[in-house]
């Protein structure tokens, strides 16, 4: 099964929200910082957040997304495992 553009965009938005939360920012503020040219590392440093915490939030989101995709039959567990390695 192929994901629709809407599904892909929704997942990207959810990832941005997860990263913003890990940084202690509202999503709009996080997006504005990126748009202004700041890197993820720079934003994390400015927020006093270890970059590993941000990576952990991203991985958690990806794992949850893959688990939901497996549960819905969109992908197999093997495919999910490949995406997460």
Secondary structure, DSSP 8 states (H G I E B T S, - for coil): ----HHHHHHHHHHHHHHHHHHHT--HHHHHHHHHTT--HHHHHHHHT--HHHHHHHHHHHHHHHHHHHHHTTSS-HHHHHHHT-
